[in-house]
Structure formats: C-alpha cells, structure tokens
Amino acid sequence: MKMPLEGVTVLDLSHALAGPHCSTMLADYGANVIKLETPGAGDIARAWGVPMDGGETSYFVGLHRNKKGISIDLKNPEGKELFFKLIEKADIVLENFRPGALEKLGLGYEAAKARNPGIIYCSVSGFGQDGPYRERAALDLILQAESGMISVTGEEGGRGVRCGVSIADLAAGMYAAYGILLALRVKEKTGEGQRIDVSMLEGQMSLLGVMIGSYLRDRELPLPMGTAYKALLPYQTFRTQSRDLALAVGSEKLWKIFCPVIGRPDLTDDPRFRTNRERAQNRDALIGILQEVFLTKTFEDWEKLLLEAGVPVGAINNIEQLVEHPQVKARGALVDMVHPRAGPVRVVGVPVRLSNTPGAVRTPSPRLGEHTAETLKSLLGLPDAEVQRLIAAGVAHAPKD
C-alpha cells in the first residue's frame, strides 16, 4: 500500500465547501473519490471565485484535486439505477443536501443500505438530521452566527464579525472525514456500515468548547477580545515601530524570562502581575505598559530579542507574505499542477505528512462529467455502446471536447 486510503471508493454527491473539503482530504490520501454532479451547471461552486482560463474558477480548481468527475441525472429513473449500481461498488457515500432531500428522491441511507449493507453514508448539514432546525438552509455565515462564533470574534468593544475563512464549513468537513475514518475502522472489524450525521452547528460548538465550558461554570458571557485571549496574558498582538507583533507568553516560566528581555524585570515582582490570574485581573494596566515598551523598537529588533530568549513571537503576515514565506517554500507547502483548461495552477498541498504512506496532489480538479464514460465502463462494466446511449439520452453527461 502506497497511500492510506487506496482501495476505498467514495461516491461524493456533496457540493459547495463542507462536503468537498471532506472528500478532498480523503482523495489526497488515496481514496478513489467519484464526484457526482447533475448535468448542466454541476456543483454551485463551479461559479465561485476568480475566473480562470477555460471557464474554470480558482475556488473549484483549488478544492477538487485528485477526484474523478461524473455527471448523472438523479431524477431520471435510469440515473437513479446508475446511482445504486455505483453504491454497490462504493464504500462511502458523502452528501450535504438539505436533510430529507435525498430521501424524497428515494436515494437516502435506507435505500442505499438495501443495495449495499456495508455502505458508510455520511450526511453533512447545518443543524443535523433531526430537531426543529433540520430543514433550515445552512450556509457558513448562518452557522457562524447561530453557533455563537461571530459573538466572540472581532475587536474588543465592537460588534462580532465573521471569521475570515468559512470555519463552519471547513470544520464540518474535517469532522466528516474523521467520522468516515472511524466508520471504516468499525467496518474492518465487523463488516458493517453505518450512517454518519455531521452537524455544522455542533462542529462550531466543539471548537467553542472551552468558552462554553467556562460560561457554564461562571455564567460570564464571552465577548470579542480582538487578538487577545482570556485564559492567557500577555497573549495578543502589539504595535511596534515597524509592523505589528504577535506575542504568546504561555506560562509563568516564560513570563519570568520575558520581562527582563523587554527591559522590565520589575514586572515579574509587581503584585499586580506575578501570576496569570493576577495579570488577567489587571489586564488593562499591563497591556498599556507593554504597548509602550513595544513602541520603542521595530518588529525586527523585538523578533531577534524574543526568539533568542525562546519567547514565542510571530509576524502578522498577509496572504502575499505567506505564499513567499521561507518556511512555506522550504516545506513545499504550495504545489504546482497543470489543469487541462486553466493551465498551470498552484494550490495548497496536503497538510498531514505521513512518512511511509504520504498523501499527494496527483491530478487536477475534473471538468463537469470528465470521467463519466470512464467510470461507467471501468467501475460498472457497462459496454461502450450502453454508455453512449445513456449520454445521448441525457441520463449521463460527458464533455464533448
């Protein structure tokens, strides 16, 4: 085995971001991900992002590497039968339709299980498969709002803001991949598949778990704190003479090292600041003192001093600075590939590095229906004439070029 998920077939009906992020994680490590789209526009994300050559968009190209693309009309009776034939060959179904939508089409978990008892059927939704909110439309912004994530994100004293990335979608996608791997482990032991229910709301609650736990203990409502963190101090950004600096003094040991480095050894014995608890109680006074100190030198000066002392410090990079970052370049964290329509593109590589069975960016995102004919012939064993008939009848779609 060269990759961890070789031999695992995923029938991916998902769209937008949460589900596709999950299937990309699986595809990067060898799973045979078959992305099933409806004829016509396909995945709504094909229209998102910066337009590229050949009609592709940066959003779709960056998200759907390592997958095969097929296009089948699931409302057509023959299309439904193709779906079930694919189910019989698959290990996993992934979908993020509104709860109940696939059941109405006769394509839900029970129907899939009847054709393949070992199927792992993963459903990602905004609020879960039951409960009073189950049928609500669920885009990332809505879940960041409903979950409380927005209420704790933003500048102190200001209104809450959306996290800069689609954190509700991305977290749900990662939890879905985690759930699928757990279910695969169970299937290895028992031979049984199961239903996986991933809620974006509960994914955000998991990320907010420490804050929720604190609130349930002291009933103090968490509010936006900018770059600061309630549990640790000092742990935030500061202005310098050149650019802003991110500082994380995460222990009492580091606090005693930090104060002499910045020329204020007296702070370690100041009764207001001796412990993290006392520093938190006197937050405003301490932050004011530290801000004055940091304005006496440039970021480069402070970075050198703090790094030499072993105090965690970082620069606040923008995306341009990130892609040119020496660590990003040294690790090869950005990967070049060639898309058949868009041409040369650069994407973020695989984030988890395994020494013996590494993942990789192997193929570009598929065109709509690019692998329809290939998949129907190789996976289902349909003769070429039957495949062409299905395409001509509009049951399936394949690009003409």
C-alpha positions as CSV (number, residue, x, y, z in Angstrom):
1,M,0.0,0.0,0.0
2,K,1.5,3.4,-1.1
3,M,-1.3,5.6,0.3
4,P,-3.5,5.0,3.4
5,L,-6.9,5.0,1.6
6,E,-6.1,3.1,-1.6
7,G,-8.9,0.7,-2.4
8,V,-11.5,2.9,-0.7
9,T,-14.2,4.2,-3.1
10,V,-16.2,7.3,-2.2
11,L,-19.3,8.4,-4.1
12,D,-19.3,12.1,-3.5
13,L,-22.6,13.9,-4.0
14,S,-21.6,16.9,-2.0
15,H,-21.4,20.5,-3.2
16,A,-20.1,23.9,-2.1
17,L,-17.5,23.6,0.6
18,A,-18.1,21.4,3.7
19,G,-18.6,18.1,1.8
20,P,-16.0,18.7,-0.9
21,H,-13.4,19.7,1.8
22,C,-14.0,16.3,3.4
23,S,-13.7,14.4,0.1
24,T,-10.5,16.3,-0.8
25,M,-9.0,15.2,2.5
26,L,-9.9,11.6,1.6
27,A,-8.7,11.9,-2.0
28,D,-5.4,13.4,-1.0
29,Y,-4.6,10.1,0.8
30,G,-5.5,7.7,-2.0
31,A,-9.3,7.3,-1.9
32,N,-11.0,6.9,-5.2
33,V,-13.3,9.8,-5.0
34,I,-16.0,9.9,-7.7
35,K,-17.6,13.4,-7.7
36,L,-21.2,13.0,-8.9
37,E,-22.7,16.2,-10.3
38,T,-26.0,16.9,-12.0
39,P,-25.9,17.7,-15.8
40,G,-26.0,21.4,-16.5
41,A,-24.3,23.7,-14.1
42,G,-23.0,21.0,-11.8
43,D,-21.6,21.9,-8.4
44,I,-22.7,25.5,-7.5
45,A,-19.0,26.2,-6.5
46,R,-18.0,26.0,-10.2
47,A,-19.3,29.6,-10.4
48,W,-17.4,30.8,-7.3
49,G,-14.1,32.6,-7.1
50,V,-11.8,34.2,-9.7
51,P,-12.5,33.2,-13.3
52,M,-9.6,31.3,-14.9
53,D,-8.9,30.1,-18.4
54,G,-11.3,27.7,-20.0
55,G,-14.2,28.7,-17.8
56,E,-12.9,27.3,-14.6
57,T,-12.7,29.2,-11.3
58,S,-10.0,29.4,-8.7
59,Y,-12.3,28.2,-6.0
60,F,-13.3,25.0,-7.7
61,V,-9.8,24.2,-9.1
62,G,-8.2,24.7,-5.7
63,L,-10.7,22.5,-3.9
64,H,-11.3,19.4,-6.1
65,R,-7.9,18.0,-6.9
66,N,-7.5,14.2,-7.0
67,K,-11.1,13.4,-7.9
68,K,-12.9,11.9,-10.8
69,G,-15.9,13.8,-12.1
70,I,-19.1,12.1,-13.4
71,S,-22.4,13.7,-14.2
72,I,-25.7,11.8,-13.9
73,D,-29.3,13.0,-13.7
74,L,-30.5,11.5,-10.4
75,K,-34.1,12.5,-11.1
76,N,-34.2,10.2,-14.1
77,P,-35.2,6.6,-13.3
78,E,-32.2,5.3,-15.3
79,G,-30.0,7.8,-13.5
80,K,-31.2,6.5,-10.1
81,E,-30.4,3.0,-11.1
82,L,-26.9,4.0,-12.1
83,F,-26.6,5.6,-8.7
84,F,-27.5,2.4,-7.0
85,K,-25.1,0.4,-9.2
86,L,-22.4,2.8,-8.1
87,I,-23.5,2.3,-4.5
88,E,-22.9,-1.4,-4.8
89,K,-19.3,-0.7,-5.8
90,A,-18.7,2.0,-3.2
91,D,-17.5,2.0,0.4
92,I,-18.8,5.5,1.2
93,V,-21.5,8.0,0.2
94,L,-20.9,11.6,1.1
95,E,-23.7,14.2,0.7
96,N,-24.6,17.6,2.1
97,F,-28.1,18.2,0.7
98,R,-30.8,19.6,2.9
99,P,-32.0,16.9,5.3
100,G,-34.7,14.8,3.7
101,A,-33.9,15.9,0.1
102,L,-32.3,12.6,-1.0
103,E,-34.9,10.6,0.9
104,K,-37.6,12.3,-1.2
105,L,-35.8,11.1,-4.3
106,G,-35.5,7.6,-3.0
107,L,-31.7,7.9,-2.6
108,G,-31.4,8.1,1.2
109,Y,-29.5,5.9,3.6
110,E,-32.0,3.2,3.9
111,A,-32.3,2.8,0.2
112,A,-28.6,2.8,-0.2
113,K,-28.2,0.3,2.7
114,A,-30.7,-2.1,1.0
115,R,-28.4,-2.3,-2.0
116,N,-25.1,-2.3,-0.1
117,P,-25.4,-3.3,3.6
118,G,-21.8,-2.3,4.2
119,I,-22.2,1.2,2.9
120,I,-21.0,4.1,5.1
121,Y,-23.3,7.0,4.4
122,C,-22.1,10.4,5.6
123,S,-24.5,13.4,5.7
124,V,-23.2,16.9,6.4
125,S,-25.9,19.5,7.2
126,G,-26.2,22.8,9.0
127,F,-28.1,21.6,12.1
128,G,-28.2,17.8,11.8
129,Q,-30.7,15.3,10.6
130,D,-33.3,15.9,13.3
131,G,-34.5,18.7,15.5
132,P,-36.6,21.8,14.8
133,Y,-33.9,23.5,12.6
134,R,-33.1,20.4,10.5
135,E,-34.6,21.8,7.3
136,R,-33.2,25.3,7.5
137,A,-30.8,26.4,4.7
138,A,-27.3,26.4,6.1
139,L,-24.5,28.4,4.6
140,D,-21.3,29.1,6.6
141,L,-22.3,32.6,7.7
142,I,-25.6,31.4,9.1
143,L,-23.8,28.7,11.2
144,Q,-21.1,31.1,12.4
145,A,-23.9,33.3,13.6
146,E,-26.2,30.7,15.1
147,S,-23.3,28.9,16.9
148,G,-22.0,31.9,18.7
149,M,-18.8,32.0,16.8
150,I,-19.4,35.6,15.5
151,S,-20.3,36.8,19.0
152,V,-16.7,36.1,20.2
153,T,-14.9,37.2,17.1
154,G,-13.9,40.8,16.5
155,E,-12.4,43.8,18.2
156,E,-13.0,44.4,21.9
157,G,-16.0,46.6,22.4
158,G,-17.1,46.2,18.8
159,R,-19.7,44.1,17.0
160,G,-18.9,40.5,16.3
161,V,-17.6,39.7,12.9
162,R,-17.4,36.6,10.6
163,C,-14.2,34.5,10.9
164,G,-12.0,35.3,7.8
165,V,-12.4,31.8,6.4
166,S,-15.5,29.6,6.2
167,I,-14.7,27.9,9.5
168,A,-18.2,26.3,9.9
169,D,-17.9,24.6,6.6
170,L,-14.2,23.6,7.0
171,A,-14.6,22.3,10.5
172,A,-17.7,20.2,9.4
173,G,-15.7,18.8,6.5
174,M,-12.8,17.8,8.8
175,Y,-15.2,16.2,11.3
176,A,-16.9,14.3,8.4
177,A,-13.5,12.9,7.3
178,Y,-12.8,11.9,10.9
179,G,-16.2,10.2,11.2
180,I,-15.7,8.3,8.0
181,L,-12.3,7.0,9.1
182,L,-13.9,5.9,12.4
183,A,-16.7,4.1,10.5
184,L,-14.1,2.5,8.2
185,R,-12.3,1.2,11.2
186,V,-15.6,-0.3,12.6
187,K,-16.3,-1.9,9.2
188,E,-12.8,-3.5,9.2
189,K,-13.8,-5.2,12.4
190,T,-17.4,-6.0,11.9
191,G,-18.1,-5.7,8.1
192,E,-21.0,-3.3,8.9
193,G,-21.6,0.1,7.5
194,Q,-23.5,2.9,9.2
195,R,-25.0,6.4,8.9
196,I,-22.8,9.4,9.9
197,D,-24.6,12.6,10.9
198,V,-22.4,15.7,10.9
199,S,-23.8,19.0,12.1
200,M,-22.1,22.3,11.3
201,L,-23.6,23.7,14.4
202,E,-22.2,21.0,16.6
203,G,-18.8,21.3,14.9
204,Q,-18.7,25.0,15.9
205,M,-19.8,24.1,19.4
206,S,-16.8,21.7,19.5
207,L,-14.4,24.5,18.5
208,L,-16.0,26.8,21.1
209,G,-15.9,24.0,23.8
210,V,-13.6,25.8,26.2
211,M,-15.6,29.0,26.1
212,I,-18.9,27.1,26.5
213,G,-17.4,25.2,29.5
214,S,-16.2,28.5,31.1
215,Y,-19.6,30.1,30.6
216,L,-21.5,27.1,32.1
217,R,-19.2,27.4,35.1
218,D,-19.2,31.1,35.9
219,R,-22.1,32.4,33.6
220,E,-19.8,35.2,32.3
221,L,-20.6,35.8,28.7
222,P,-17.6,35.6,26.4
223,L,-17.2,38.7,24.2
224,P,-14.9,39.7,21.3
225,M,-11.3,40.4,22.5
226,G,-9.5,41.2,19.3
227,T,-6.3,39.2,19.2
228,A,-6.3,38.7,23.0
229,Y,-7.2,35.5,24.8
230,K,-8.9,35.4,28.2
231,A,-7.1,32.4,29.5
232,L,-3.6,33.7,29.0
233,L,-1.8,37.0,29.4
234,P,0.1,38.5,27.6
235,Y,-1.2,36.6,24.5
236,Q,-2.1,39.1,21.7
237,T,-0.7,41.5,19.1
238,F,1.2,44.7,19.8
239,R,2.2,47.6,17.7
240,T,5.9,48.3,17.1
241,Q,7.8,51.0,15.3
242,S,7.5,49.0,12.0
243,R,4.9,46.2,11.9
244,D,2.6,44.5,14.4
245,L,4.0,41.7,16.5
246,A,2.1,38.6,17.8
247,L,3.2,37.5,21.3
248,A,2.3,34.4,23.3
249,V,3.6,34.2,26.8
250,G,2.0,30.9,27.7
251,S,3.5,30.0,31.1
252,E,4.8,31.5,34.3
253,K,8.3,30.3,33.3
254,L,8.1,32.3,30.1
255,W,6.7,35.3,31.9
256,K,9.8,35.4,34.1
257,I,12.0,35.1,31.0
258,F,10.1,37.7,29.0
259,C,10.1,40.6,31.4
260,P,13.9,41.0,31.6
261,V,14.1,40.6,27.8
262,I,11.9,43.7,27.2
263,G,13.8,45.6,29.9
264,R,11.2,45.4,32.5
265,P,12.4,42.8,35.1
266,D,10.4,44.7,37.7
267,L,7.1,43.4,36.3
268,T,7.8,39.9,37.5
269,D,7.6,41.0,41.1
270,D,4.8,43.5,40.7
271,P,1.9,42.2,42.8
272,R,-0.5,43.0,40.0
273,F,1.3,40.8,37.5
274,R,3.1,37.9,39.3
275,T,0.7,35.2,38.2
276,N,-1.5,34.7,35.1
277,R,-4.6,35.1,37.3
278,E,-3.4,38.4,38.7
279,R,-2.3,39.6,35.2
280,A,-5.8,38.8,33.9
281,Q,-7.4,40.8,36.8
282,N,-5.2,43.8,35.8
283,R,-5.3,43.3,32.1
284,D,-5.7,46.9,31.0
285,A,-2.8,48.2,33.1
286,L,-0.4,45.5,31.9
287,I,-1.4,45.8,28.2
288,G,-0.9,49.6,28.4
289,I,2.6,49.1,29.9
290,L,3.6,46.5,27.3
291,Q,2.3,48.5,24.4
292,E,4.5,51.5,25.4
293,V,7.5,49.2,25.6
294,F,7.0,47.6,22.2
295,L,6.7,51.0,20.6
296,T,10.4,51.7,21.5
297,K,11.8,49.3,18.9
298,T,11.0,47.8,15.5
299,F,9.4,44.4,14.9
300,E,12.7,43.1,13.6
301,D,14.5,44.2,16.8
302,W,11.9,42.6,19.0
303,E,11.8,39.4,17.0
304,K,15.5,38.9,17.4
305,L,15.5,39.5,21.1
306,L,12.4,37.4,21.8
307,L,13.5,34.5,19.6
308,E,16.9,34.3,21.2
309,A,15.2,34.1,24.6
310,G,12.8,31.4,23.5
311,V,9.7,33.6,23.8
312,P,7.0,32.7,21.1
313,V,6.7,35.6,18.7
314,G,5.4,36.0,15.1
315,A,4.8,38.4,12.3
316,I,1.3,39.2,11.1
317,N,1.6,38.2,7.5
318,N,-0.9,38.9,4.7
319,I,-1.5,36.2,2.1
320,E,1.1,37.6,-0.2
321,Q,3.7,37.4,2.5
322,L,2.5,33.9,3.4
323,V,3.0,32.4,-0.1
324,E,6.5,33.9,-0.1
325,H,7.3,32.7,3.4
326,P,10.6,30.9,3.7
327,Q,9.0,28.1,5.8
328,V,6.3,27.6,3.2
329,K,8.9,27.4,0.5
330,A,11.2,25.1,2.4
331,R,8.4,22.6,3.2
332,G,6.9,22.7,-0.4
333,A,3.5,23.6,1.1
334,L,2.3,25.0,-2.2
335,V,2.1,22.6,-5.1
336,D,2.2,23.3,-8.9
337,M,0.0,21.3,-11.3
338,V,-1.4,21.7,-14.8
339,H,-5.2,21.9,-15.3
340,P,-6.4,20.8,-18.8
341,R,-8.3,24.1,-19.3
342,A,-7.0,26.5,-16.7
343,G,-3.3,25.7,-17.4
344,P,-0.6,26.0,-14.7
345,V,-2.1,26.5,-11.3
346,R,-0.7,26.5,-7.8
347,V,-2.7,25.0,-4.8
348,V,-2.1,24.3,-1.1
349,G,-0.6,20.9,-0.7
350,V,-1.6,18.1,1.7
351,P,-1.5,19.3,5.4
352,V,-0.7,16.0,7.2
353,R,2.6,14.3,6.4
354,L,2.9,10.6,6.8
355,S,6.4,9.1,6.5
356,N,5.5,5.8,4.9
357,T,2.2,6.4,3.2
358,P,2.2,10.1,2.3
359,G,-0.7,11.9,0.6
360,A,-0.1,13.9,-2.6
361,V,-1.7,16.3,-5.1
362,R,-1.8,14.0,-8.1
363,T,-4.5,15.2,-10.5
364,P,-6.3,18.5,-11.1
365,S,-10.0,19.1,-10.5
366,P,-12.2,17.4,-13.0
367,R,-14.3,19.1,-15.7
368,L,-18.0,18.5,-15.4
369,G,-18.6,14.9,-16.3
370,E,-15.0,14.4,-17.4
371,H,-14.8,10.8,-16.1
372,T,-18.4,9.7,-16.7
373,A,-17.7,7.3,-19.6
374,E,-14.5,6.0,-18.0
375,T,-16.2,5.3,-14.6
376,L,-19.3,3.7,-16.1
377,K,-17.2,1.4,-18.1
378,S,-14.4,0.6,-15.6
379,L,-16.4,0.5,-12.4
380,L,-19.7,-0.8,-13.6
381,G,-18.5,-2.7,-16.6
382,L,-21.0,-1.1,-19.0
383,P,-20.2,-1.6,-22.7
384,D,-19.3,1.5,-24.7
385,A,-22.5,1.4,-26.7
386,E,-24.6,1.5,-23.5
387,V,-22.6,4.4,-22.1
388,Q,-23.0,6.4,-25.3
389,R,-26.8,5.6,-25.2
390,L,-27.1,6.9,-21.7
391,I,-25.2,10.1,-22.6
392,A,-27.3,10.6,-25.7
393,A,-30.5,10.1,-23.7
394,G,-29.4,12.8,-21.2
395,V,-29.2,10.3,-18.3
396,A,-25.5,10.9,-18.0
397,H,-23.3,13.8,-19.3
398,A,-19.8,13.9,-20.6
399,P,-17.9,16.8,-22.2
400,K,-17.7,16.8,-25.9
401,D,-14.1,18.1,-26.1
